[in-house]
Structures are given as structure tokens and as C-alpha cells.
Amino acid sequence: MVGFAHNYSVHLHLYFLERVAGSPNATSVVSVNLHPESPAGGFGNIKVIDSILLEEPEPSSPAIGRLQGLVVYSDLTGPNAMTALNLVFNAGDYNGSSLAMFGRYELRRVSDQSIIGGSGQFWLARGYALSQRIASTTTTLIDVLDVYITYP
């Protein structure tokens, strides 16, 4: 077993901006659409995202990274999904680092997902993230994201 002299705990409070498919500069696309007659969140559909991580909830807020990965709509009862995402930091204190996030996203409530690793400053990170939709228009979605991690 590997031991570390110090463990650091961090709370990151940030936002992500998703520009939906069909809008200018889209950051998400439904790559598998088994139900064209239903919303993008239909059971079995897969969405690929490369959304923008922001410091504040306004779309004009400084970008600090990207939220990249897959969203698989895997719930027959609603638009809930399994997510496999990377928070990739390309500005600020964590520039060059990333966090791997996996878990269930529930549209109509606070979702909790596991932080299962990281790179750069966040090597061997563990923890969890809480996210919730706070704003939406016909072309954009904004979620708040609180990430709680421990890393060596």
C-alpha cells in the first residue's frame, strides 16, 4: 500500500454551460437517437458533451475549463442518465489538471456523482460532486456544480 505524507481536501464551486445541439457553437450532440420523435433524453439515447466550465453562472463569465464526456439516457421512467465525464481545467489554479466523474444525473433534483480519479494536481483524487440545473433557455443549459475532493 502506498502512503502519502499529506492529503488535501478541496471544495470547488463552479458552473457548466451547455449549448444544445442545433444552436450556434453547440457543445453537445445526441450521437445515438433511438427515438427521433421524443426529446433528446429518450431511453437509450447517447449524448456527447464538451461543455464550458465557468467561474460564475453567467455565460459571459471567465471559462476555466471543459466538461467532456458521455451522457447515456438509461432510465425508462424519465430523462435521467448515467454519466462518464471529465472536468478538464485549462485556466486558473488547476490549469493542466482534470477530474474523472461518474454517476447518475437526475434532471429534476440535485444529483450526486462520484469523483473516481484525476490527473495533474488531482492525481488519485476521490470524492463526490453535487449538480443541479439552475437555468435553461431554448439554446443553453446552466448547472451549478459543487465538487468535494481529497487527493494526496
Secondary structure, DSSP 8 states (H G I E B T S, - for coil): ----S--EEEEEEEEEEEE-TTSTT-SEEEEE-S-TTS-TT-TT-EEEEEEEEESSSSTTS-EEEEEEEEEEE--TTSS-EEEEEEEEE-SGGGTT-EEEEEEEE-TTS-EEEEEEEEEGGGTT-EEEEEEEEEEE-SSEEEEEEEEEEEE-
